[in-house]
Amino acid sequence: MGFSETQEELVLRSWRAMKKDSESIALKVFFRIFEIAPGAKQMFSFLRDSGDVPLENHPKLKSHAVTVFVLACESATQLRKTGDVKVREATLKRLRATHANAGVADAHFEVVKTALLDTIRDAVPEMWSPEMRGAWEEAYDQLAAAIKEEMKKAA
Ligand code: HEM
């Protein structure tokens, strides 16, 4: 089943609405990730080394979540246009290295997905629908699949 223009629009519309608050939304994604999987904190070098600095003061946390959102939006557009997700080669190689080195496993991608979906639902409750959820899931799953595939090559 293809990815429709309507699905792309659901993803892009909700991201447009969230973008102005991207910092706080990005933080929520992380709080949710660490709620579901407290052990994941150990994988982030800048958290490991940071002593007692509060989570919300870590610029790198924000940029991680924003990148996931932005790449998922790009995936939505690619899926609608070509039915396939192709992450730029250079980006993909870097993502493979970072995530493989950090010890990210398949199950973590599910955790991040749940955190992402919960955060979107709470950020734009008036827009949220099963269709919107499905569109984000598909865009994220295809992006995650591309990264996981690349990580397997490295293993
Ligand atoms: C680093 C994107 C999923 C954990 C990064 C970086 C990006 C990124 C752009 C910055 C470094 C680089 O460019 O290589 C993504 C995307 C994901 C995803 C697009 C899913 C579609 C995950 C998952 C985990 C994770 C599931 C595990 C919970 C990490 C860690 C780092 C990292 C630990 C290194 C942070 C550090 O120590 O500096 N990711 N990521 N990522 N990501 Fe992800």
Boltz pocket constraint, residues with backbone or C-beta under 6 A from the ligand:
constraints:
  - pocket:
      binder: B
      contacts: [[A, 40], [A, 43], [A, 44], [A, 45], [A, 46], [A, 60], [A, 63], [A, 64], [A, 67], [A, 68], [A, 71], [A, 91], [A, 94], [A, 95], [A, 96], [A, 98], [A, 99], [A, 102], [A, 104], [A, 105], [A, 108], [A, 109], [A, 110], [A, 112], [A, 140], [A, 143], [A, 144], [A, 147]]
      max_distance: 6.0
